[in-house]
Amino acid sequence: MADAPRSILVLAFPDVQLLDVSGPLQVFASAGKLARQRGLPAPYAPRVVAAQSGAVVSSAGLGLLAEALPGGERPVDTLVVAGGDGVYEAARDARLIRWVRRQAARSRRVASVCTGAFLLAQAGLLDGRRVVTHWNHCRQLAQRYPALRVDPDPIFIRDGAVWTSAGVTAGIDLALSLVEDDLGRALALDVARDLVVFLKRPGGQAQFSAPLSMQKESDRFAELHAWMAGHLAADLSVPALAGRAGMSERSFMRHYRTETGRTPARAVEQIRVEAAQRQLGETSWSVKRIAARCGFGSEETMRRSFVRAIGVTPQAYRERFASGRSSG
């Protein structure tokens, strides 16, 4: 751990998303609290900055006390750009964009939360990079800045010294990973526990859970999805699912694909993979036991599903993302 605290600037603007600012700030503050409890030097010195000093009113109506944009006198470790409804107006502020560009060049790393990616893109900092933003703005980001490689799925992405994240709470996940990168996985997990975060999510995790991503306005198969998630080891074949839905197989296949955008087999695989990811990360159960509990039938079937769905094997996923585990 460095003796001098790392300087972190969180850029805000009128109509900023409150949690885009407060979420990462609290992660850094909690890391500092835990470090002090262990007799270690303060790891971070975070500050909120804005185009003008004083109160910056968030979209939630709560004001944030911000400092004026600093010059280049003091080195800055990390620049974090928040998002929110006011980001488009902020992106039209030529002075602010010039400051972002200059400050990024002086910083060890740069990060955006949610639609803060639009500010980084306007400053030319994301050209040629793989990036993400809130799922509802990914298409707009890609259209407005065609030099970017926008991936709408992950909750955050690291491309070199530039980090981008999805919407709102994903900023907490991003900040936890910044802490892990600086101070180690053990302390980052302690911060997550201190904040009562259910799980420190890896960046490659999808923005939506599998059942949520399959919901449409009519939500015709919501009860079926809930039953599937609670009966992973049951018979989830098309005939069995069609029977539970009270439909013929042919009608079920047609309506299911129309409603969810995928086949029943693909949906079953996604739900099972997501459940297995949780168990790999949170328990010390063997891969064989997890494969059986999640309905894969065999370790090899589970391995193929993992490679197809998330690009890594179950063992590789566990080695990278497992937290402190219990035998359950």
C-alpha positions as CSV (number, residue, x, y, z in Angstrom):
1,M,0.0,0.0,0.0
2,A,1.4,3.4,-1.0
3,D,2.4,5.8,1.9
4,A,0.7,8.8,0.2
5,P,-3.0,8.5,-0.4
6,R,-4.0,8.2,-4.0
7,S,-5.8,11.3,-5.2
8,I,-9.2,10.6,-6.8
9,L,-11.3,13.1,-8.6
10,V,-15.0,12.4,-9.2
11,L,-16.3,14.8,-11.9
12,A,-20.0,15.9,-11.3
13,F,-22.2,18.3,-13.2
14,P,-25.8,19.6,-12.9
15,D,-28.4,16.7,-13.1
16,V,-25.7,14.1,-12.3
17,Q,-26.9,10.7,-11.2
18,L,-26.5,10.8,-7.5
19,L,-25.4,7.2,-7.0
20,D,-22.9,7.5,-9.8
21,V,-21.0,9.9,-7.5
22,S,-21.9,8.6,-4.0
23,G,-21.5,4.9,-4.8
24,P,-17.8,5.0,-5.8
25,L,-17.1,7.6,-3.2
26,Q,-18.4,5.3,-0.5
27,V,-16.3,2.4,-1.7
28,F,-13.2,4.5,-1.5
29,A,-14.3,5.8,1.9
30,S,-14.9,2.3,3.3
31,A,-11.5,1.2,2.0
32,G,-10.0,4.0,4.0
33,K,-11.9,3.1,7.1
34,L,-10.8,-0.5,7.0
35,A,-7.2,0.5,6.3
36,R,-7.2,2.8,9.4
37,Q,-8.7,0.0,11.5
38,R,-5.7,-2.1,10.5
39,G,-3.2,0.5,11.3
40,L,-2.4,1.2,7.6
41,P,-2.1,4.6,5.9
42,A,-5.1,6.1,4.2
43,P,-5.2,4.6,0.7
44,Y,-7.3,7.3,-1.0
45,A,-8.0,11.0,-1.0
46,P,-11.3,11.4,-3.0
47,R,-12.7,14.8,-4.0
48,V,-15.8,15.8,-6.0
49,V,-15.1,18.4,-8.6
50,A,-17.2,20.4,-11.1
51,A,-17.0,23.2,-13.6
52,Q,-17.8,25.6,-10.8
53,S,-17.2,25.3,-7.1
54,G,-20.2,25.1,-4.8
55,A,-23.4,23.1,-4.9
56,V,-24.1,20.8,-7.8
57,V,-27.7,19.6,-7.8
58,S,-28.1,16.0,-8.8
59,S,-31.1,14.6,-10.7
60,A,-32.4,13.3,-7.4
61,G,-32.6,16.9,-6.1
62,L,-29.8,16.5,-3.6
63,G,-27.0,19.0,-3.8
64,L,-23.3,17.9,-3.8
65,L,-20.6,20.2,-2.6
66,A,-18.0,20.3,-5.3
67,E,-14.6,21.9,-5.7
68,A,-13.7,23.9,-8.8
69,L,-11.8,22.0,-11.5
70,P,-8.2,21.8,-10.3
71,G,-5.2,22.7,-12.5
72,G,-2.3,20.4,-13.1
73,E,-0.3,21.4,-10.1
74,R,-0.8,18.1,-8.1
75,P,-0.7,14.6,-9.6
76,V,-4.0,12.7,-9.7
77,D,-4.1,9.0,-9.6
78,T,-7.7,8.4,-10.8
79,L,-10.3,10.4,-12.7
80,V,-13.8,9.1,-12.4
81,V,-16.5,10.7,-14.6
82,A,-20.1,10.3,-13.4
83,G,-23.1,10.0,-15.6
84,G,-26.7,11.2,-15.5
85,D,-29.3,13.2,-17.3
86,G,-27.0,16.2,-17.5
87,V,-24.2,14.5,-19.3
88,Y,-25.3,15.7,-22.7
89,E,-25.3,19.3,-21.7
90,A,-21.9,18.8,-20.0
91,A,-20.5,17.2,-23.2
92,R,-21.3,20.5,-25.0
93,D,-19.1,22.5,-22.5
94,A,-15.9,22.9,-24.5
95,R,-14.0,24.1,-21.5
96,L,-15.0,21.0,-19.5
97,I,-14.1,18.7,-22.3
98,R,-10.7,20.3,-22.6
99,W,-10.2,19.9,-18.9
100,V,-11.2,16.2,-19.1
101,R,-8.7,15.6,-21.9
102,R,-5.8,17.3,-20.1
103,Q,-6.6,15.7,-16.7
104,A,-6.8,12.3,-18.2
105,A,-3.4,12.7,-19.7
106,R,-2.0,13.5,-16.2
107,S,-3.9,10.6,-14.5
108,R,-2.7,7.0,-14.0
109,R,-6.2,5.8,-15.0
110,V,-9.6,7.1,-16.1
111,A,-13.0,5.7,-15.4
112,S,-16.6,6.5,-16.3
113,V,-19.8,5.4,-14.5
114,C,-22.9,4.9,-16.6
115,T,-23.4,7.7,-19.2
116,G,-20.2,9.3,-18.1
117,A,-18.8,7.4,-21.1
118,F,-20.3,10.1,-23.3
119,L,-18.0,12.7,-21.7
120,L,-14.9,10.5,-22.2
121,A,-15.9,9.8,-25.7
122,Q,-16.5,13.5,-26.5
123,A,-12.9,14.1,-25.2
124,G,-11.6,11.5,-27.6
125,L,-10.5,9.2,-24.8
126,L,-12.4,6.1,-25.9
127,D,-11.6,5.9,-29.6
128,G,-10.7,2.4,-30.6
129,R,-11.4,1.0,-27.1
130,R,-13.9,-1.6,-26.0
131,V,-16.4,0.2,-23.7
132,V,-19.7,-0.1,-22.0
133,T,-22.4,2.2,-20.6
134,H,-26.0,1.8,-19.3
135,W,-27.7,-0.8,-21.5
136,N,-30.4,1.8,-22.5
137,H,-27.7,4.1,-24.0
138,C,-25.3,1.7,-25.7
139,R,-26.8,2.0,-29.1
140,Q,-26.8,5.8,-28.9
141,L,-23.1,5.8,-27.7
142,A,-22.1,3.6,-30.6
143,Q,-24.0,5.7,-33.2
144,R,-22.7,9.0,-31.9
145,Y,-19.1,7.8,-31.6
146,P,-18.5,5.2,-34.3
147,A,-14.8,4.9,-33.4
148,L,-15.8,3.1,-30.1
149,R,-16.3,-0.6,-29.8
150,V,-19.4,-0.7,-27.6
151,D,-20.2,-3.9,-25.8
152,P,-23.7,-3.7,-24.2
153,D,-23.4,-6.8,-22.0
154,P,-20.8,-6.4,-19.2
155,I,-21.2,-4.4,-16.0
156,F,-17.8,-2.9,-16.5
157,I,-14.9,-3.1,-18.9
158,R,-11.2,-2.4,-18.4
159,D,-9.3,-1.5,-21.6
160,G,-5.8,-0.6,-20.6
161,A,-5.8,2.4,-18.2
162,V,-9.5,3.2,-19.1
163,W,-12.4,1.7,-17.3
164,T,-16.1,2.1,-18.3
165,S,-19.1,0.8,-16.5
166,A,-22.8,0.2,-16.9
167,G,-25.6,1.9,-15.1
168,V,-25.9,3.2,-11.6
169,T,-24.9,0.4,-9.2
170,A,-22.3,-0.9,-11.6
171,G,-20.2,2.1,-10.5
172,I,-19.9,0.4,-7.1
173,D,-18.7,-2.8,-8.8
174,L,-16.2,-0.8,-10.9
175,A,-14.9,1.0,-7.7
176,L,-14.5,-2.3,-5.9
177,S,-12.4,-3.6,-8.8
178,L,-10.3,-0.4,-8.7
179,V,-9.7,-1.1,-5.0
180,E,-8.8,-4.7,-5.7
181,D,-6.4,-3.6,-8.4
182,D,-4.7,-1.2,-5.9
183,L,-4.9,-3.0,-2.5
184,G,-5.7,-6.7,-3.3
185,R,-8.7,-8.9,-3.5
186,A,-9.0,-9.5,0.3
187,L,-9.5,-5.9,1.2
188,A,-11.9,-5.3,-1.8
189,L,-14.0,-8.2,-0.5
190,D,-14.0,-6.8,3.0
191,V,-15.2,-3.5,1.6
192,A,-18.0,-5.3,-0.2
193,R,-19.0,-7.0,3.0
194,D,-18.8,-3.7,4.9
195,L,-21.2,-2.1,2.4
196,V,-23.5,-5.2,2.6
197,V,-23.1,-5.7,-1.1
198,F,-24.6,-9.1,-1.9
199,L,-21.7,-10.2,-4.2
200,K,-18.6,-8.5,-5.6
201,R,-19.6,-9.0,-9.3
202,P,-16.9,-9.6,-11.9
203,G,-16.9,-7.2,-14.8
204,G,-17.8,-9.9,-17.3
205,Q,-21.1,-10.5,-15.6
206,A,-24.1,-9.4,-17.7
207,Q,-26.0,-6.3,-16.9
208,F,-29.1,-8.4,-16.5
209,S,-29.7,-11.7,-14.7
210,A,-30.9,-14.3,-17.2
211,P,-34.6,-14.3,-16.1
212,L,-34.7,-10.5,-16.1
213,S,-33.1,-10.3,-19.6
214,M,-35.9,-12.5,-20.9
215,Q,-38.7,-10.4,-19.5
216,K,-40.9,-8.4,-21.9
217,E,-43.7,-6.0,-21.2
218,S,-46.3,-8.8,-21.3
219,D,-44.0,-11.1,-19.2
220,R,-46.1,-14.1,-20.3
221,F,-43.6,-16.6,-19.1
222,A,-42.6,-15.0,-15.8
223,E,-44.1,-17.8,-13.6
224,L,-42.4,-20.4,-15.8
225,H,-39.0,-18.7,-15.5
226,A,-39.4,-18.5,-11.7
227,W,-40.2,-22.2,-11.6
228,M,-37.2,-23.0,-13.9
229,A,-34.8,-21.1,-11.6
230,G,-36.1,-23.0,-8.6
231,H,-36.0,-26.5,-10.3
232,L,-32.7,-26.4,-12.1
233,A,-32.2,-30.2,-11.8
234,A,-35.7,-31.0,-13.1
235,D,-36.6,-32.0,-16.6
236,L,-36.5,-28.7,-18.4
237,S,-36.9,-30.1,-21.9
238,V,-39.3,-28.5,-24.4
239,P,-42.0,-31.1,-23.8
240,A,-41.8,-30.6,-20.1
241,L,-41.8,-26.8,-20.3
242,A,-44.6,-26.8,-22.8
243,G,-46.7,-29.0,-20.5
244,R,-46.2,-26.6,-17.6
245,A,-47.2,-23.7,-19.8
246,G,-50.3,-25.6,-20.9
247,M,-49.3,-25.3,-24.6
248,S,-48.5,-27.7,-27.4
249,E,-44.8,-28.0,-28.1
250,R,-45.0,-26.3,-31.4
251,S,-47.1,-23.4,-30.0
252,F,-44.8,-23.1,-27.0
253,M,-41.6,-22.9,-29.2
254,R,-43.1,-20.2,-31.4
255,H,-44.6,-18.0,-28.6
256,Y,-41.5,-18.5,-26.3
257,R,-39.1,-17.3,-29.0
258,T,-41.3,-14.3,-29.9
259,E,-41.6,-13.3,-26.2
260,T,-38.0,-13.8,-25.1
261,G,-36.0,-13.6,-28.2
262,R,-34.3,-17.0,-27.7
263,T,-35.1,-20.7,-27.8
264,P,-36.2,-22.5,-24.6
265,A,-32.9,-24.5,-24.7
266,R,-30.9,-21.4,-24.8
267,A,-32.9,-19.9,-21.9
268,V,-32.4,-23.0,-19.8
269,E,-28.7,-23.0,-20.4
270,Q,-28.4,-19.3,-19.4
271,I,-30.3,-19.8,-16.2
272,R,-28.3,-22.9,-15.3
273,V,-24.9,-21.2,-16.1
274,E,-25.9,-18.1,-14.0
275,A,-26.8,-20.3,-11.0
276,A,-23.6,-22.3,-11.4
277,Q,-21.6,-19.0,-11.5
278,R,-23.0,-18.1,-8.1
279,Q,-22.3,-21.4,-6.6
280,L,-18.7,-21.5,-8.0
281,G,-18.1,-18.1,-6.5
282,E,-19.8,-18.5,-3.1
283,T,-19.2,-22.2,-2.1
284,S,-16.5,-24.7,-2.0
285,W,-18.6,-27.4,-3.6
286,S,-17.0,-29.5,-6.3
287,V,-17.6,-28.8,-9.9
288,K,-19.3,-32.2,-10.2
289,R,-21.7,-31.4,-7.4
290,I,-22.6,-28.0,-8.8
291,A,-23.1,-29.5,-12.3
292,A,-25.6,-32.0,-10.7
293,R,-27.4,-29.3,-8.6
294,C,-27.8,-27.0,-11.6
295,G,-29.1,-29.7,-13.9
296,F,-26.2,-30.1,-16.4
297,G,-26.0,-33.8,-15.8
298,S,-22.2,-33.9,-16.2
299,E,-19.1,-31.8,-15.6
300,E,-18.4,-31.9,-19.4
301,T,-21.8,-30.6,-20.3
302,M,-21.4,-27.8,-17.8
303,R,-17.9,-27.0,-19.2
304,R,-19.2,-26.7,-22.7
305,S,-22.1,-24.5,-21.6
306,F,-19.7,-22.2,-19.7
307,V,-17.3,-21.9,-22.7
308,R,-20.3,-21.2,-25.0
309,A,-22.0,-18.7,-22.6
310,I,-19.1,-16.7,-21.0
311,G,-16.0,-17.9,-22.8
312,V,-14.2,-19.6,-19.8
313,T,-14.4,-23.0,-18.1
314,P,-16.0,-23.4,-14.7
315,Q,-12.6,-24.0,-13.1
316,A,-11.1,-20.9,-14.7
317,Y,-14.2,-18.9,-13.5
318,R,-13.8,-20.1,-10.0
319,E,-10.1,-19.3,-9.9
320,R,-10.7,-15.7,-11.0
321,F,-13.9,-14.8,-9.2
322,A,-14.4,-17.0,-6.2
323,S,-14.8,-15.1,-2.9
324,G,-14.4,-16.4,0.6
325,R,-16.3,-19.6,0.3
326,S,-18.2,-21.9,2.6
327,S,-19.0,-25.5,2.2
328,G,-22.7,-24.7,2.6
